């Protein structure tokens, strides 16, 4: 979650290893040659990539991508922000949850083109300097995960859940966090984490 | 996902024009080569599954500026079609005067999906029939007209018991539509020649011999708003499902009552999770009018609501379950404090 935790104690970086090992499989779809790009105000040629500017964690990112690219794939494959996870890729599991204009959405069903001009916040954008976001810290404190794959989505969803005012009771937390599936079933600890972080987040 | 051209519509005329452009190739609407994109929670999902294959997507989200108002008035409610499910569900006046609407939205999908999905898209969502969603099944009359129906003798636990035909038993999956049909909502439709209005009850079409035709919308038309006459503070949406949250209905009931001095003056009952289209149980409603409520009446109403139900191998339980849901929803509506 913090920058420091990217590498293990041996200096081995799982992410760099995987990217290297699977390098050829990660060639983006947009590698197709493009003579020129079409604007989106008129229907663009589906065979050509388009220019999109996404605002991610406070920074504008220019991308040259296939129109089919979802926000999730733009983040993971093009911006190397792999915190947001691809679970089902059909909007059913919540692992890809991000905030768009401060509202939680599933990034796997959001076209990057449709998110242009909006503020996207990912798990990488929560922590400030060396301080974890209160919700991140609460997940650590409460051991609110086992394998960790659903965790970034859980945390993004939980931050929004609190800000929406839906973390007032355990029943509310369970109802309003139901869009985030945890196959390890760490639910009791997730509920405890949300309860712990809620007052601090509401305090601002 | 197949490639498509993407276009952002900045005003209704532009949207309607772009959606009409391929009009000859746009029948039926479910297979239209140009599809509108709002929340995308159905469309992008079905495109990934290769169930929907539009060549052009018209992003209508910029129209939200004029099409997303939530307007409760003294004689009714108007909801813009691009209002988000979550915003309508959280609206204090809707919770107070139209609890059946607020709860039908709140009990649907997940918080993330409700933040994305619009009201117009919600009523247009496609069935969750697993044979419809899995293109490896050739025989789906909805996807491939005339090819047969794998669900008839397949795993049909989730399928419909009302409004079915020998061509299709796919369930209409939504919740909000039951509230709309119960409250006599009117749908406002914007097309090339301006706007037209239609009773919401006339929007969806039962499968009959053409399950690929799901609504009476014409190519190039968009839902722009819903109007609900009157106020219904005594109204309930009850949803029974396999999980407590984030699941489609096995059976649901939208009930709205007008009770004065213990006598039911007006009654609305609609059923979800059990029918091929949003389902109004008018025979059941007729039994309630002018009566005083008791458990025996609730049972007779529930029986009437499912009088024409036809179960298949795995879904007959929905008839018994559905009756209990109707009876309990009526009980809740009668006893609620308003």
Interface residues (C-beta under 8 A of the other chain):
Chain A: X40 X41 X42 X43 X44 X45 X46 X47 X50 X66 X67 X68 X70 X89 X90 X91 X94 X97 X103 X104 X105 X106 X109 X110 X111 X113 X114 X157 X160 X161 X164 X166 X174 X175 X176 X177 X178 X179 X180
Chain B: X1 X3 X4 X5 X6 X7 X8 X10 X18 X37 X40 X41 X44 X45 X48 X49 X55 X56 X57 X59 X61 X86 X90 X109 X110 X111 X112 X113 X115 X116 X243 X244 X245 X246
